[in-house]
């Protein structure tokens, strides 16, 4: 890993000075996406990333933060793909169709797709890949979203999925980043530690917590893609070092810009800011099994104790919007437009503390900027606002490295970020359903869980909307997480890079498909 290590800590050269912009061009990719400049094949894209841990692993069931999600889409393909406009399009599945009750789905698998190893894609590879996340003993983070699959059968290049109940969103589920299609072994399983894949790039070097190098898969099935010869992915935790790496030319793209200094970066010559608003949200989960967070009144006191507008203005520098303690974004289909926006209110704080039998509350919150950019500063602001309502909030600074294994879901009050999910059911099933691995607050609500099942199978759009509205109300009022803000994805890149006119909002880094969708401009 000498190439990667040599510039993992770039020099702090350069002064933050200015930005230019590339005008849009009336061109399209081979896949119909409008372009902003003529693509040129070749070159090595160097990406500086704010996330990455020595505890990362190749097992797709364990992927959780941006370094590994970027790796997932750079190395792999999926049955379905979220397009830049948020629609669902085929990838390794050419097409699919459902039964009348949406409980049986037949996917036709694309023929002739080659893995990096030369193995040719089969229906058995699909079944083995999905089975890796199924079963009572599964520890995969994707286990909840595939739990309703009761059977999978192969018929030539068709795979038939049988579900325990109807799910109108099932094709969306199969685009989840935990569910890459990997080659089956002789025993019908996958090797979770394999470096093989059938995506646009193959792994050439990889050192967790440091970086990776990927080289173009010459046998890639998408004609004309990718444009880059190689990608170097480097972990740079420090905001100033990451931005200076871009300014000095050590990297071409950074996935996260420091919002405290982005106004200076905007004026840096040869640099473009990329801001995309989607479903990304920042949160402060509480372990609802542990006192005092097992009391809904304590949770409500804390929710009224945070000044949301102050965090959007200060932590996000306006690059975002107010959250309302549930994970569904305003651009989503069933966003609850009738739910009153929760605001900072010390009097309501004190009311709920009294309802909990308390006059005041002393509590720790464990934070690191690995949780989300500005998490520590957000904690300080939260402590200041909460003090007016009788809550003494002590901010415990935790190390960035290992945060997701040692602090998140380990400490009773901490920080988190979510890229969101393209459907309401997907988000709720991943992190709010009873007993799922990523239910980071260990919260359970009988009515919510009933609605989750019924809404998933409901084909009447109006009835489904009513159910999702109620679920958002329940999570906001009774759930164990404070979600004060939805954050735009804000990165930056050299103006040497060309990109499509429309950028995906389901994840940062153009849906983590920058390696496939971008190029060096002519």
C-alpha positions as CSV (number, residue, x, y, z in Angstrom):
1,X,0.0,0.0,0.0
2,X,3.0,2.3,-0.4
3,X,1.3,4.4,-3.1
4,X,-1.7,5.1,-0.9
5,X,0.2,5.6,2.4
6,X,2.5,8.2,0.7
7,X,-0.3,10.7,0.3
8,X,-2.8,9.6,3.0
9,X,-1.6,12.6,5.0
10,X,-1.2,15.3,2.3
11,X,0.7,18.5,3.0
12,X,-1.3,21.5,4.1
13,X,-0.3,23.6,1.2
14,X,-2.4,26.3,-0.4
15,X,-4.6,29.1,0.7
16,X,-8.4,28.8,0.4
17,X,-9.2,31.2,-2.5
18,X,-12.0,30.8,-5.1
19,X,-14.2,28.6,-7.6
20,X,-15.2,28.3,-11.2
21,X,-17.9,26.4,-12.8
22,X,-18.2,24.3,-16.0
23,X,-21.2,25.1,-18.2
24,X,-23.6,22.3,-19.1
25,X,-23.4,20.7,-22.5
26,X,-26.2,19.1,-24.5
27,X,-24.6,15.6,-24.5
28,X,-25.6,12.2,-23.2
29,X,-23.8,9.2,-21.8
30,X,-24.3,5.7,-23.5
31,X,-27.0,5.3,-20.8
32,X,-29.0,8.4,-21.7
33,X,-27.8,10.7,-18.9
34,X,-27.2,14.3,-19.9
35,X,-23.5,15.3,-19.7
36,X,-21.8,18.6,-18.8
37,X,-18.7,18.1,-20.9
38,X,-17.3,15.7,-23.5
39,X,-16.0,12.5,-21.7
40,X,-12.4,11.4,-22.2
41,X,-11.4,7.9,-21.4
42,X,-8.4,7.5,-19.1
43,X,-6.7,8.8,-16.0
44,X,-6.7,8.0,-12.3
45,X,-9.4,9.5,-10.2
46,X,-8.1,10.4,-6.7
47,X,-10.7,10.6,-4.0
48,X,-10.3,11.9,-0.5
49,X,-12.8,10.5,2.0
50,X,-13.8,11.6,5.4
51,X,-14.7,8.0,6.5
52,X,-12.9,4.7,6.8
53,X,-11.9,2.5,9.7
54,X,-9.4,-0.2,10.5
55,X,-12.4,-2.3,11.6
56,X,-14.0,-2.4,8.2
57,X,-14.3,-5.8,6.5
58,X,-15.1,-7.2,3.1
59,X,-18.2,-9.1,4.2
60,X,-21.0,-7.2,2.5
61,X,-23.3,-7.8,5.5
62,X,-21.0,-5.6,7.6
63,X,-20.7,-2.6,5.4
64,X,-21.9,0.5,7.2
65,X,-20.1,3.8,6.3
66,X,-19.1,5.7,3.2
67,X,-15.7,4.1,2.6
68,X,-17.2,0.7,2.2
69,X,-20.3,1.8,0.4
70,X,-18.1,3.6,-2.2
71,X,-16.1,0.4,-2.5
72,X,-19.3,-1.6,-2.9
73,X,-20.5,0.3,-6.0
74,X,-17.0,0.7,-7.4
75,X,-16.3,-3.1,-7.3
76,X,-19.8,-4.6,-7.7
77,X,-23.1,-4.6,-9.5
78,X,-26.6,-5.2,-8.1
79,X,-29.8,-6.6,-9.5
80,X,-31.3,-3.1,-9.6
81,X,-29.9,0.4,-9.5
82,X,-31.2,3.7,-8.2
83,X,-30.7,6.1,-11.1
84,X,-29.6,9.7,-10.7
85,X,-33.3,10.9,-10.8
86,X,-34.3,8.5,-8.0
87,X,-36.0,6.0,-10.3
88,X,-35.3,2.3,-10.2
89,X,-33.6,0.9,-13.3
90,X,-32.3,-2.6,-14.3
91,X,-28.7,-3.5,-13.7
92,X,-27.8,-7.2,-13.5
93,X,-31.5,-7.9,-13.8
94,X,-32.8,-7.1,-17.3
95,X,-36.4,-7.0,-16.1
96,X,-38.8,-8.2,-13.4
97,X,-42.5,-8.8,-12.9
98,X,-44.8,-9.4,-10.0
99,X,-47.8,-11.5,-9.2
100,X,-51.1,-9.7,-8.5
101,X,-50.5,-9.8,-4.8
102,X,-46.8,-8.6,-5.1
103,X,-45.7,-11.7,-3.1
104,X,-44.0,-13.5,-6.0
105,X,-41.4,-11.7,-8.2
106,X,-39.6,-13.1,-11.2
107,X,-36.3,-11.4,-12.2
108,X,-34.6,-12.1,-15.6
109,X,-30.9,-12.1,-15.1
110,X,-28.6,-10.5,-17.7
111,X,-26.6,-13.0,-19.8
112,X,-22.9,-12.8,-20.5
113,X,-21.8,-10.7,-17.5
114,X,-18.2,-11.5,-16.5
115,X,-16.8,-11.2,-13.0
116,X,-13.2,-9.9,-12.6
117,X,-12.1,-13.5,-12.2
118,X,-13.6,-14.4,-15.5
119,X,-16.6,-16.3,-14.0
120,X,-19.8,-15.7,-15.9
121,X,-22.9,-14.6,-14.0
122,X,-25.6,-17.2,-13.4
123,X,-28.9,-17.3,-11.5
124,X,-27.2,-19.5,-8.9
125,X,-24.8,-16.5,-8.1
126,X,-27.8,-14.4,-7.4
127,X,-29.4,-16.9,-5.1
128,X,-26.1,-17.5,-3.2
129,X,-25.5,-13.8,-2.8
130,X,-28.9,-13.1,-1.3
131,X,-28.8,-16.2,0.8
132,X,-25.7,-14.9,2.5
133,X,-27.9,-12.4,4.4
134,X,-30.8,-14.8,5.3
135,X,-31.4,-17.2,8.1
136,X,-31.8,-17.1,11.8
137,X,-28.1,-17.0,12.4
138,X,-27.5,-14.1,10.0
139,X,-25.6,-11.1,11.5
140,X,-25.9,-9.1,8.2
141,X,-27.3,-5.6,8.4
142,X,-29.4,-6.5,5.4
143,X,-31.1,-9.4,7.2
144,X,-34.3,-7.4,8.0
145,X,-34.9,-6.3,4.4
146,X,-34.6,-9.9,3.0
147,X,-36.3,-11.6,5.9
148,X,-39.6,-11.8,4.0
149,X,-38.0,-14.0,1.3
150,X,-39.3,-17.5,1.9
151,X,-37.9,-19.1,-1.2
152,X,-35.7,-18.5,-4.2
153,X,-35.6,-20.8,-7.3
154,X,-33.6,-20.6,-10.5
155,X,-35.1,-21.4,-13.9
156,X,-32.4,-20.9,-16.5
157,X,-31.6,-17.2,-16.2
158,X,-34.7,-16.4,-14.2
159,X,-34.8,-16.1,-10.4
160,X,-38.2,-16.4,-8.7
161,X,-38.5,-14.8,-5.3
162,X,-41.4,-15.9,-3.1
163,X,-42.2,-13.5,-0.2
164,X,-44.1,-14.2,3.0
165,X,-46.4,-11.2,2.1
166,X,-46.8,-8.7,-0.7
167,X,-44.1,-6.0,-1.0
168,X,-44.7,-3.4,-3.7
169,X,-41.2,-2.0,-3.1
170,X,-39.3,-5.3,-3.4
171,X,-37.3,-4.4,-6.5
172,X,-36.0,-1.3,-4.6
173,X,-34.8,-3.6,-1.8
174,X,-32.5,-5.5,-4.2
175,X,-30.5,-2.3,-4.9
176,X,-29.3,-2.1,-1.3
177,X,-25.6,-1.7,-1.0
178,X,-25.3,-4.8,1.2
179,X,-26.6,-7.0,-1.6
180,X,-24.0,-7.1,-4.3
181,X,-24.0,-10.2,-6.6
182,X,-20.9,-12.2,-6.0
183,X,-19.8,-15.6,-7.5
184,X,-21.2,-18.7,-5.9
185,X,-18.8,-21.4,-4.6
186,X,-19.3,-25.1,-5.3
187,X,-21.3,-25.5,-2.1
188,X,-23.8,-22.9,-3.2
189,X,-22.5,-20.1,-0.8
190,X,-20.4,-17.1,-1.4
191,X,-17.0,-16.3,0.0
192,X,-17.8,-13.1,2.0
193,X,-14.1,-12.1,2.0
194,X,-13.8,-12.4,-1.8
195,X,-12.3,-9.4,-3.7
196,X,-14.1,-10.6,-6.9
197,X,-17.0,-8.6,-8.3
198,X,-18.6,-7.8,-11.6
199,X,-18.6,-4.0,-11.3
200,X,-16.7,-1.4,-13.3
201,X,-13.4,-1.7,-11.3
202,X,-11.5,-4.5,-9.5
203,X,-9.5,-4.1,-6.3
204,X,-5.8,-3.7,-6.9
205,X,-4.9,-2.7,-3.3
206,X,-6.8,-2.3,-0.1
207,X,-5.9,-1.3,3.4
208,X,-8.8,-0.7,5.8
209,X,-8.6,2.7,7.5
210,X,-6.0,3.9,4.9
211,X,-7.3,3.6,1.4
212,X,-7.7,1.5,-1.7
213,X,-6.7,1.4,-5.4
214,X,-9.1,0.1,-8.1
215,X,-8.3,-0.7,-11.7
216,X,-10.7,-0.8,-14.7
217,X,-12.5,-4.1,-15.3
218,X,-11.8,-4.4,-19.0
219,X,-14.6,-7.0,-19.4
220,X,-17.3,-4.7,-18.0
221,X,-20.6,-5.2,-19.6
222,X,-21.8,-1.6,-19.8
223,X,-20.5,-0.4,-23.2
224,X,-18.1,2.5,-23.0
225,X,-17.9,2.5,-19.2
226,X,-16.1,3.3,-17.0
227,X,-14.1,6.3,-18.3
228,X,-11.4,6.2,-15.7
229,X,-8.4,3.8,-15.9
230,X,-8.1,3.6,-12.1
231,X,-9.4,5.1,-8.8
232,X,-7.4,5.8,-5.7
233,X,-9.5,6.1,-2.5
234,X,-7.8,7.7,0.5
235,X,-9.0,8.2,4.0
236,X,-8.4,11.8,5.2
237,X,-10.3,12.4,8.5
238,X,-9.0,15.9,9.1
239,X,-11.3,18.5,7.3
240,X,-8.5,21.0,6.7
241,X,-6.1,18.3,5.4
242,X,-8.8,16.9,3.1
243,X,-9.6,20.3,1.6
244,X,-6.0,21.3,1.2
245,X,-5.4,18.0,-0.6
246,X,-7.9,19.1,-3.2
247,X,-6.6,22.6,-3.5
248,X,-3.0,21.4,-3.8
249,X,-3.9,18.8,-6.4
250,X,-3.1,15.7,-4.3
251,X,-6.7,14.6,-4.9
252,X,-9.3,15.4,-7.5
253,X,-12.4,15.0,-5.4
254,X,-13.4,15.1,-1.7
255,X,-16.6,13.5,-0.6
256,X,-17.2,15.9,2.3
257,X,-16.4,19.6,2.5
258,X,-16.0,21.3,5.8
259,X,-19.2,23.4,6.1
260,X,-17.4,25.9,8.4
261,X,-15.0,26.9,5.6
262,X,-16.9,25.9,2.5
263,X,-17.6,29.6,1.8
264,X,-13.8,30.0,1.4
265,X,-13.5,26.8,-0.7
266,X,-16.2,28.2,-3.0
267,X,-13.7,30.9,-4.0
268,X,-10.7,28.6,-4.6
269,X,-9.6,28.7,-8.3
270,X,-10.3,25.5,-10.2
271,X,-12.6,24.1,-7.5
272,X,-16.3,23.3,-7.8
273,X,-18.6,22.7,-4.8
274,X,-21.1,19.9,-5.2
275,X,-24.2,20.3,-3.0
276,X,-27.1,17.8,-3.3
277,X,-30.1,17.6,-1.0
278,X,-31.7,14.2,-0.4
279,X,-32.6,11.9,2.4
280,X,-29.3,12.2,4.4
281,X,-30.0,13.0,8.1
282,X,-28.0,13.4,11.3
283,X,-29.3,11.9,14.5
284,X,-28.7,11.4,18.2
285,X,-29.9,7.9,19.1
286,X,-30.8,7.0,22.7
287,X,-30.8,3.4,24.1
288,X,-34.4,3.1,25.1
289,X,-33.6,0.1,27.3
290,X,-31.3,2.1,29.5
291,X,-32.3,4.7,32.2
292,X,-33.1,7.5,31.8
293,X,-33.9,7.0,28.1
294,X,-36.4,4.2,28.9
295,X,-38.8,7.1,29.9
296,X,-40.6,8.7,26.9
297,X,-40.9,11.9,28.8
298,X,-37.1,12.1,29.2
299,X,-36.7,11.5,25.4
300,X,-39.3,14.3,24.7
301,X,-37.5,16.7,27.0
302,X,-34.3,16.2,25.1
303,X,-36.2,16.6,21.8
304,X,-37.5,19.9,22.9
305,X,-34.1,20.9,24.2
306,X,-32.3,21.1,20.9
307,X,-32.3,24.2,18.7
308,X,-32.8,22.7,15.3
309,X,-32.6,26.0,13.3
310,X,-29.4,26.9,15.1
311,X,-27.8,23.6,14.1
312,X,-28.9,24.0,10.4
313,X,-27.5,27.5,10.4
314,X,-24.3,26.8,12.3
315,X,-23.3,23.1,11.7
316,X,-24.7,22.9,8.1
317,X,-24.1,26.5,7.3
318,X,-27.6,26.5,5.7
319,X,-26.8,23.4,3.6
320,X,-29.8,21.5,4.9
321,X,-33.3,21.6,6.4
322,X,-35.0,21.0,9.8
323,X,-35.6,17.4,11.0
324,X,-38.6,16.4,13.0
325,X,-37.3,13.2,14.8
326,X,-38.3,10.8,12.1
327,X,-36.1,9.6,9.1
328,X,-38.5,10.4,6.1
329,X,-37.4,13.3,4.0
330,X,-39.6,15.9,2.5
331,X,-38.9,14.7,-1.1
332,X,-40.2,11.2,-0.4
333,X,-43.5,9.9,-1.6
334,X,-45.3,9.5,1.7
335,X,-43.6,12.3,3.8
336,X,-46.0,13.5,6.5
337,X,-46.9,17.0,5.5
338,X,-49.4,17.3,8.4
339,X,-46.9,16.7,11.3
340,X,-46.2,19.8,13.3
341,X,-42.6,20.9,13.2
342,X,-41.0,20.4,16.7
343,X,-39.2,23.5,17.9
344,X,-36.9,24.5,20.8
345,X,-39.0,25.0,23.9
346,X,-37.4,25.1,27.4
347,X,-40.9,25.2,29.0
348,X,-41.9,22.0,27.3
349,X,-38.6,20.5,28.4
350,X,-39.3,21.3,32.0
351,X,-42.9,19.9,31.6
352,X,-41.7,16.6,30.4
353,X,-39.0,16.4,33.1
354,X,-41.6,16.9,35.7
355,X,-43.8,14.2,34.1
356,X,-40.7,11.9,34.4
357,X,-40.5,12.9,38.1
358,X,-37.4,15.0,37.7
359,X,-36.5,18.6,38.3
360,X,-33.3,18.3,36.4
361,X,-31.2,15.8,34.5
362,X,-27.5,15.1,34.2
363,X,-26.6,12.9,31.1
364,X,-23.6,12.1,28.9
365,X,-23.6,12.1,25.1
366,X,-20.7,10.4,23.3
367,X,-19.7,12.0,20.1
368,X,-17.0,12.1,17.4
369,X,-16.9,13.8,14.1
370,X,-16.9,10.4,12.5
371,X,-20.6,10.3,13.4
372,X,-21.2,13.2,11.2
373,X,-19.3,16.4,10.2
374,X,-19.6,18.8,13.1
375,X,-21.0,16.3,15.6
376,X,-18.8,17.6,18.5
377,X,-19.8,21.2,17.8
378,X,-23.4,20.1,17.6
379,X,-23.1,18.5,21.0
380,X,-21.7,21.7,22.5
381,X,-24.6,23.7,21.0
382,X,-27.1,21.1,22.2
383,X,-25.6,21.3,25.7
384,X,-26.0,25.1,25.8
385,X,-29.6,25.1,24.6
386,X,-30.6,22.1,26.9
387,X,-29.2,23.8,30.0
388,X,-32.1,26.4,29.8
389,X,-34.6,23.6,30.5
390,X,-32.8,21.9,33.3
391,X,-30.7,19.4,31.4
392,X,-26.9,19.2,32.1
393,X,-25.6,17.5,28.9
394,X,-21.9,16.4,29.2
395,X,-20.3,16.0,25.8
396,X,-17.8,13.1,25.9
397,X,-15.3,13.3,23.0
398,X,-14.7,9.9,21.4
399,X,-12.0,8.9,18.9
400,X,-12.9,8.8,15.2
401,X,-11.2,5.5,14.5
402,X,-13.4,2.6,15.7
403,X,-16.4,4.9,16.4
404,X,-18.8,2.7,14.6
405,X,-17.8,-0.4,16.4
406,X,-16.9,0.9,19.9
407,X,-19.4,3.8,20.4
408,X,-22.4,3.5,18.0
409,X,-24.9,1.2,19.5
410,X,-22.6,0.6,22.4
411,X,-22.9,3.8,24.4
412,X,-26.5,4.8,25.5
413,X,-26.5,8.3,23.9
414,X,-24.4,9.0,20.8
415,X,-24.4,10.4,17.3
416,X,-25.3,8.8,13.9
417,X,-25.8,9.7,10.3
418,X,-28.0,8.0,7.7
419,X,-28.0,8.4,3.9
420,X,-31.7,7.5,4.1
421,X,-33.4,4.9,1.9
422,X,-35.4,5.4,-1.3
423,X,-38.6,4.1,0.3
424,X,-40.3,4.6,3.6
425,X,-40.6,0.9,4.2
426,X,-36.9,0.3,3.6
427,X,-35.8,3.0,6.0
428,X,-38.2,1.8,8.7
429,X,-37.4,-1.9,8.2
430,X,-33.7,-1.2,8.4
431,X,-33.5,0.8,11.6
432,X,-36.9,1.0,13.4
433,X,-38.5,-2.4,13.2
434,X,-38.4,-4.4,16.4
435,X,-35.2,-6.5,16.8
436,X,-33.4,-5.6,13.6
437,X,-29.6,-5.3,13.8
438,X,-29.5,-1.6,13.1
439,X,-32.3,-0.5,15.4
440,X,-29.8,1.8,17.0
441,X,-32.2,2.8,19.8
442,X,-33.4,-0.7,20.6
443,X,-36.9,0.7,20.4
444,X,-40.1,-1.3,20.0
445,X,-43.6,-0.1,19.5
446,X,-46.4,-2.6,18.9
447,X,-48.6,-0.3,16.7
448,X,-45.6,0.8,14.6
449,X,-44.6,-2.8,13.9
450,X,-48.2,-3.6,12.9
451,X,-48.4,-0.7,10.5
452,X,-45.0,-1.6,9.1
453,X,-46.3,-5.0,7.9
454,X,-49.6,-3.8,6.7
455,X,-48.3,-0.7,4.8
456,X,-45.7,-2.8,3.0
457,X,-48.3,-5.0,1.4
458,X,-50.9,-2.3,0.8
459,X,-51.5,-1.5,-2.9
460,X,-54.0,1.3,-2.3
461,X,-51.9,4.4,-2.4
462,X,-54.2,6.5,-0.2
463,X,-54.4,3.9,2.5
464,X,-50.7,3.4,2.4
465,X,-50.1,7.1,2.8
466,X,-52.3,7.2,5.9
467,X,-50.3,4.4,7.5
468,X,-46.9,6.0,6.8
469,X,-48.2,9.3,8.1
470,X,-49.1,7.6,11.4
471,X,-45.8,5.8,11.5
472,X,-43.8,9.0,11.2
473,X,-46.0,10.5,14.0
474,X,-45.3,7.5,16.3
475,X,-41.5,7.7,15.7
476,X,-41.4,11.4,16.2
477,X,-43.4,11.4,19.5
478,X,-42.3,8.1,21.0
479,X,-39.1,7.0,19.3
480,X,-35.7,6.9,20.7
481,X,-33.8,9.2,18.3
482,X,-33.5,13.0,17.9
483,X,-33.2,13.9,14.2
484,X,-32.6,17.7,14.3
485,X,-31.5,18.1,10.6
486,X,-31.4,16.8,7.1
487,X,-28.1,17.6,5.6
488,X,-27.2,18.2,2.0
489,X,-24.4,16.1,0.6
490,X,-21.6,18.7,0.2
491,X,-18.4,17.8,-1.5
492,X,-16.0,19.4,-3.9
493,X,-13.9,18.6,-6.9
494,X,-11.4,19.8,-9.4
495,X,-12.8,21.5,-12.5
496,X,-10.8,18.9,-14.5
497,X,-13.6,16.4,-13.7
498,X,-16.7,16.1,-15.9
499,X,-20.0,14.8,-14.5
500,X,-23.6,14.3,-15.6
501,X,-26.0,17.2,-15.3
502,X,-28.1,15.3,-12.8
503,X,-26.4,14.0,-9.6
504,X,-28.0,11.3,-7.5
505,X,-29.3,12.2,-4.1
506,X,-29.7,8.8,-2.5
507,X,-26.1,8.8,-1.3
508,X,-23.1,11.2,-1.5
509,X,-20.6,10.7,-4.3
510,X,-23.4,10.6,-7.0
511,X,-25.0,7.6,-5.3
512,X,-21.4,6.3,-4.7
513,X,-21.2,5.7,-8.5
514,X,-18.9,8.5,-9.3
515,X,-16.3,6.0,-10.6
516,X,-18.8,4.8,-13.2
517,X,-20.6,8.0,-14.0
518,X,-17.8,10.7,-14.0
519,X,-14.8,11.3,-16.2
520,X,-11.9,13.7,-16.8
521,X,-13.2,16.5,-19.1
522,X,-11.6,17.2,-22.4
